[in-house]
Amino acid sequence: MATTNKAVNYTTEQTADAIAQYSTGVAIDAIATALGKSTRSVIAKLSREGVYKAKEYKTKTGGTVIAKETFVELIANALNVDTEKLGGLEKANKATLEIIYKALVE
């Protein structure tokens, strides 16, 4: 059986450098430029490493905006199933997802 070598997008050093820079407040765009990567790539890498925190958006009344993907994750957790098993659920509108989630936790 032939083995395939997976291409390494980030070296250990690049990963450590990106984490260190992000932790000290360096902008994602600057980190991406320094590493020769796209902004999306750096965000994805930092997310996989568990250090990236997405910007929180607020509603007009000051509440936190919850993304549809987050509602799907919350619903999966409430049902004690893998998020992947709820694959098509993210296509539902946000209001519907919120109703389902609230019904599960109440």
N, C-alpha and C positions, 0 to 999 in steps of 0.2 A: 504494500500500500504506500503510495507516494505521499509525502508530507508537503504541505505548502507553507511557506513562510509568510506570515501576516506582515504587511507593510506597517512600519512604525511611523505614525504621523507626528508624534511628539516624543522626543527623547526624555529620559528621566530628568535631565538637567533643564530642558525647556519647560517641563511640567512644573518643576520646583520653582523655576524663575517666574513663570506666569502666576503661580499661587502667591509667591512672595510679593510680587509687584501689586497684585490685586489686593492683597491683605493690607498693603500700605496706602491704598487709595489711588493707585495709578489707573487712569482711564482705560477701559477695554480697548478702545481704538489705538492707544499708544502701545499697549501690550501686543496687540495684533501686528502692528507695524514693526516693532522690535523683533518679533519672532518670524516675520514674513508669512503670517497666516491671515485668514479673513477674520473679521470681527465675530461672525457667526461660529466659526471654528473654535475660537478662544472661549466664547461663551459656553459652547457645548462641552469643551474640555473641562472648564472650571465647574460646570454643573455636574459632570461625571465624577469629579474629584470632591464634590460636596461642599464647595466653597462659594460658588456664585449665588448671589441673592438677587432675584429679579426686582426691578423697581416696583414698588407698591403704588397702585393707582387708587385714587379716592373718588367716591361718587359725589354728586353735587351737594349731598347732605353731610359729607365728611366720612361716610362709611368706606370700608375697604371693598374694592371691586374684586370679585372672585371669578377666575377664569373657568370656562366650561370644563377644561381638563381637570381642574382642581375639584369641581363638583363630581366628576366621574370617579376620581380617586377616593373622595369622601364616601361616595355611594358604595364603591367596591370594598372599602374598609368596613363600612357598616354591615355589609352582607358577608364579610369575611371571605372574599374571593379575590383572585388576581384581577388587576385592572384590565389585562389583556382579554379576559373572558367577557368583558363588557364592551368589546370592540366597536360596535356600531352606536353605542350610547352617546358618544361625543357629537354625533350628528343631530341629536335632539336640541331643541332651543334651550337657552339658559334658564328661562322661567320654569320649564318643565323639569329640568334637572334639579332645580332648587326645590320644587314641590316634592319630588321623589325623595330627595335627601332629607328634607324636614319630616316627611311622613315616616321615614325609617328611624330617625333618632328620637322622635317624640313618643 
